[in-house]
């Protein structure tokens, strides 16, 4: 595809609550107005946190929601193709992202956090590439007419940051 939409890698942070006297302040600073993604075995219990907490299951659902969106886009393209009886190029969707698990000596909190962060980055790039394919089919390239191939519910001119269900989870973040 070539487009990475600025999502090329993830960052992960491990804070040692038992040994670092500044751990609570660091966590508050790192997570201010942000969603937190927990790795398997992690918890926010006892931490200064009251915002959105996401897990690998949420990221997996993000990918599934993107695949549903792809199916809707492809169905709209096929309906348009039948209506105009013309050869239309199908959307070029990226490969479905999969999480790479840390194992053996690599199975450390740091490696699990980085693997989870990278999975989220891949899922987000997957969504943005899918949205780009949808957006390309909203305005006719020759006439400028809109809507073009996409029906009204898929015809937004802008690329959405996230799919609706995942966005509801992400935007449950505290703002103060």
N, C-alpha and C positions, 0 to 999 in steps of 0.2 A: 504494500500500500504506500509506504513512504511517509505518511503523515504520522507523527508521534504526538501531536497536539501538546507538546511540552511535558508530557507524562513519560519520562524515560527511566525513572527509578524512584524508589521510596526511601524514606529515612526512618530509622528506628532508634529509640532511646531506651536504655535500661538504667533505672535509678535504684541504687542499693539503699533501701529504707532502713536497714539495720546498722549500716556503717557510716552513712553520710548524714551528718547533722543538718545539712541544708536540703535534704531530700524533699521535704514538704514544700519549701519555697520554690525549688526547681520544678517540681510537678505543677504547682500553681502557675508558674510562668510559662512552662511548655504547653499547657493545656488550655490556657485562657482563650475563650471563644472558639474552641476546637472540639471536634468529636474525638473520642479516644477509641482506638481499636485494640482489643485485648487479645493476647495470644492464648492458646490452650493452657489451662492451669493458672492463669492470672486472674486477679480480682481487684476491684476498686474498694473493697471493704476496708474501712479505716483511713481512707485517703480523702484529701480535700477536693472531692469531686461530686458535682450534682448535675452534670450535663449528660449528653448522649454517650452511651457506651455501645460500641459495635464489636462483633465477634467475626470469626472466620465464616460462620453460618450466614451472617449478613452480607459478607462479600460474595459468597456463593449464590445467595439470593439476588444480589446485584447482577451477577453474570446471567442468571436465569431470566431475570426481568429484561435484560438486554437482548437475550435470545428471543423472547416473546415479541419484543419491539421489532427485531429483524423479521420475524414471521409476518407481522402486520405490514411492514414496508414491502416485503416481497409479494404479499397478497394484493396490495394496492397497485404495484407495478404490473402484476398479472392481469388484474381487472382492466387497467388502462390498455395493456397490450391487446386484450380481447376486444375492447371497445373501438380502438383505432385500427385494428387488424394490421399491425405493423411489427417489424422486428425491433424490439427494445432490449437494450443491454441490461442484464440483471445487475443488481447492486453487488459490489465486491466487498463482502464482509470479511473481517480479519478472523484468524484462528481463535477458537474459544480458549481463553486463558485457564491455566491450571496451576494450582499452588504446588510449589516444590517444597517438600518437607526436609527438614534437617534430620539427620540420623547419625547414630554412632557418636563418634567424638565431636561431630558438628552439632549435636543436639544440645545446644546451650541456650540460655535465655536470650542472649544477644542474637544468635543465629535464627531462633524461632521468631523473634521480633522483626528481624530483617526480612525473613521469608514472608511473613504476614504483610509487612509494608510493601514489599515488591508485588505480592498478589493483588493488593488493593490498587497499586499503580497500573498493573496489567488490566485489571477489571475496568478501571476508569478509562484507559486508552481504548479498550474494546468498546465501551459505551460511546465515547466521543467519535470514534471512527464510524460506528453505526449511525450516529446522528448526522455525520457529514454526508453519508450516502443518502439519508432521508432528505436532508436539506438540498442536495443537488437536484432533487426531483420535485421541488416546490414551484419553481419558476421556469417557464419554457425558455430555453436558451436563445431561440430566434425571435420570438414574438414578445417575450417578457410577460406573457399572460400567467396569472396565478389565480386559483390553484391550477397546477399542471397534472402530474401523475398522482400526487398525494391528495387524499380527501381532506376535508376541513380539519378533522382532529389530528392529522399528521402534517398539516401544512404550515406550521410555525416557521417564520423566516429565520429565527435564531436557533442555534444549537443549545439544547438544554444541558445544564451542568450535570444533572443526574436524572435517572428515571424516577417517576413519581413516588413509588413505594419506598425506594432507597432514600430519596430526598427527604421524606418524612422522618426517617430515622436520623439522618445526618443533621437536619435542622432543628432537632430537639435540644439544641445546645444552649447553655446559659449565656446571657449577654452581659452580665454584671460581675 
